[in-house]
């Protein structure tokens, strides 16, 4: 996790970016301050609350509700009947991001007191903007994607390079799916001695050497892997949300579903199962939420410091088999 000063710098630049060409004094007056509060925010002398910043966005005609919807790729249920720029919306958003991750784990990851984090999630207190941004990153690893719903990260010097790298990594995931699997192999503890051996990597993943070589080229082009003294080393691992482009995300899911099917046909070890059942539409939606909760819990496990000796593929399907009707997922985007 980055130090507090990092999130304060991001907060300052974010306010500056959403302000655009408007004067600091004029915007301060517009939001009801006699003093030049916007200057003080941008100078890092004090900070608005998270809801205060979202209210500022609303005053600047940025649709905060639409921003939350873009972030989740669907309208979040908690948003119904709540002002998107209110303290209640901030608490609901943070709670949804955290899922069932223990407060103690989130607090340790964010670097804040667990009692403060608990109060922020319950809505009995509210984080300031830098704390809000830090919590988003700690709970989801998607801070840049959140910023992109409100402003252009490319215009913010503190995150512009990271945003460009994220976009490159996202493109790599779409166009060369196995590149991310190869990257995970290079993270393994026993990869250091063998990272330049494409045959070893191919055997680890059960794919052709030509696929490994193409993946390594892509990883080097996107700056995720570098060659050091003749060996390929992981330079950075970027958490990528591929749901940004729904059509490409669907194609990517088809790729990994076919990989899982191929391993099932080979009799490879793993958890493969199914169950057919009858359930109400409400029950189906609740099961979907349970699956999302599981994914969030799995992400919390993956964020823990640990020695890596496995490369895993999580691939699950929950489908309403009935066609030709308004089923539980008919209006849900790809996740």
N, C-alpha and C positions, 0 to 999 in steps of 0.2 A: 504494500500500500504506500502511495506517495505521501510525503510529509504534508502537514497542514498548509504550509505556504504555497504548495502546488495548487491546492484547491482554491485558495484565496486568489491566486493569480488567474485561474480559470474563471472564477466568479466575476472578477473585475472585468476581464475581457468579454465575458458573456453579456454583462450589462452594457458595455460599450457597443457591442455588436448589435444588440436589439435596439439600442438608441438610434443607431444609424446617423443621419445627418442632422438630427434635431439637436438643439443646444442643450447643454446640461441645465442651465438656469430655466429655460423654457419648459423642459420636461419636469423639473422639480416643481415648478408652479402648477403644472398640469395635474400632477398627482397629489397636490394639496400641501406642499411644503413651502414655507417662506424662505428657508435657507436653501443653499445649493446642495441638497442632499445627494443628488446624483453624482456630483463631483466627489463627494466624500466616499461614496460607494466605489466609484471607479479608482479612487486613490487608495482603497483598502483601509480607510480610517474607521469605518464602521460598515455594517452589513444589513441588508433587509432580511426579514424572515423569508422562508421558502415561499409562503403564500403571498408575502409582500412582493416578491419578485414576479410570481405568476400573475398577480394583479397588475403589476407594471406591464407585463406582456399583453394582458387583456386591454389595457388602456392604449397600447400601441397597435391595437387591432390584430394581434396574434391570437388565433383560436386555440386556447389552451386545451379545451376538450378534444378538439381534433388532434392536437399533439399527443395526448395520452392514447388516443385511438390508434394513431400511426405507430406509436411505440409498441403497443401490445398486438398490433395487426388485427384488432377487433375492438369494438366498444367495451370497455371493462364494465362489468355489472355494477360495481360500486359507484360508478359515475352517475347513474340514474338518480335524478333528484338532488344532486349535490352541485354546488357552485364549483367549477373546476379550479378556480383560483383561491379557494377557501382553505383554512387550516384543516378542515375535515377531509378535504380531497388529498392534501399532502399526507396526512396520516394513513388514509386508505391506500394511497399509491405505495407508500413505503411498506405497509403491511403486506400488500399483494406481492411486491418484489421479494420480500423476505421469506414468504411462505411459512414453512414449518422449521426453518433453520433456527436453532436455539439462539436466544438473545445473546448469550455469552459468546457464542462463536462469531456472530455478526459484530459485536462490540470489539472483540479482539482483532478481527479483520479490518475494521474501520479505524481502530485506535482511539475509541472513545469509551467513557465509563458506561458499563452495561445498564446502570440505572437511568442514565440520560437517554440511551438508545431505547430502553423500554418505554420511557415516557413519550418519546418522539413517535414511536409506533402506535402507542395507545391514543395519542392525540392530546394528552394532558399537558404537553409542552411542545414547542415547535423549534425545529433546527433553523439556524441561519443558513443563508444560501450556500456558503462553502461546505458546511456540515451536510446539507441536503445533497450536494453533488457527490461528496465523499460516500455517503450511504448508498447512493445509486450505484456507484462503481463497486463498492464492497459487496452488495447483495446481488448484483446482476452482471457485472463486468461489461455493462453496456452504456456507460456514461456518454460516450461520443455519439451513439445512436440517439440518446435522449436529447442531447444538445442539438443534433441535426433536425429535430422536430420543431425547434424554436428559432434557430439561427443557422448560418453557414459556418461549420467548424473551420473551413479553409480560411476564413477571415480572422481567426483567432490565433495569433502567433504561438501561444503555449501548446496548442493541440493540433495545429495545421499539419505538421509532419506525421503525427500519430494517425490523424484522420486519413491522410493519403496512403499510409501503410495499411490501415484497416481496409480501405477500399481495394487496394491491390490484393490483400489476403482474401477478401471476399470474392474477387474475380477468380483467384486461384481455386477456391473451393468449388465455384461453379464450373469452371472450364477444365480443371484437372482434379477431380474428386480424390484420387489416390494420393495426391500430394500431401494432404493433411494426415493421412495414415502413415506415410513415410516420415513426416515430421514427428509424429508421435513415437515412431520407432527410434528416431535419433534422440529422443528424450530418455530412453531406457538407460538404466544404470550400466548395463553391459554394452551399450552402443558406442562408448568412447573409443574402444580399441578396434571396432569393426565398422565405424561410420563411413569409411571410404570404400567399403566392400559392397558393391551393389548386389552381388550374389547372396550375401548374408541377409541383406534387407529383403530381397525378393523371397528368400526362404522363410523369413520371419512372418511375412504377410501372405505367403502363398500366391504370389503374382509373378508375372514375367519380368525379367531384368529390364526389358525395354520400357516397361511401365515405370519402374523405379528410376531409370535414367531420365525419363521425361519429367517425372515429378521433382527430381532434384534440380533440374534446370529451372523449373518454375519457381521452386522455393528460393533459389539463388537470385532470380530476377526480382522477386518481391521482397528481398532482404530478410527473409526469415531464416535462411541458412547461409553461412559464409564458409569459405575455404581458408583454413588456417594451417600453414605448414603441411600442405598436401592432404589435410583431412577436413571433412565437412563437419562443421559444428553448428548447433542451433544458436542463432543470434537472438531471436525473440520468438515467443509463442503468442500469437494474437487470437483472443477469443472473438470468433466471428459469428454474427447473427445472419444466417443465410435467408431468413424469411423476408428480407427487405424487398426482394423481387419474387412475388408469389409464383410466377410461371417457372422461373429457373429453380426456385426452391422445390417445386413439385418434381421437376426433372431430376434434381439431386436426390430426393427421397426415393425415386424409382431406382436410381443407381444402387443405393445402399440396401434397399429392399431386395434387389436381385442378388446382391452379394450375400445377404443373409440366406436367401433361398438356395443359392449355390452351395453354401456351407452345410445347409440342412440336407441337401441331396447327397453330399459327400459323407454324411454321417459324422461331421465334425462336432466336437463337444460344445455345449452351450445350452441355454434355456430356450427351447422352442415349444410353444404350446398354443392351444386355442380353446375356446369355449363358445358355443352358441347358446343364446338365451333370449328370453322375452322380458322386456322391461318397459316402463313408461318413458315418455319423452323426457320428463323431469329426471327420472332415474339415469337415463343415458347422459344427460348434461352433468349430473353429479359425478358419474363415473369419469367423464372427461376431465372434470376439475380435479378428481383424485389422481388421474394420470399426470396432470400438470404439476400437482403437488409433489408427486414422486420424482418428476424430472428436476424440480427445484431442489429437493432433498439430495438427489444424486449429484447435482452441481456443487452442493455444499461439501459433499464427500471429496469430490475431485479437487476442490480448492484447498484441502488440508495438505500440509507438508508431509510428504511420504516418499519412500523409495519406490521407483517405478520399475516393474518387471513384466508388465502386461500391456497389450494394446487391445482395447475393447471396442465393440460396436454395439450400441443400444439401438434396437430397431423394433418398434411396436406399432400395432394397428388397432384402433377401436373404431368400428364402422357400423353405421346403420344400414343393414342390408336391403331394406325396403327402398324401392325406387318409385319415382313418379309422385312423390308427396313432399310436403314441407317437413323434412325430418330434422332431427336434433342438430345436425351439422350443416344443413343446407345453406345457412348464411354465415357459417364460420370460415374464415380464411385459413390458409395453410399455416401450420405452426411448426 
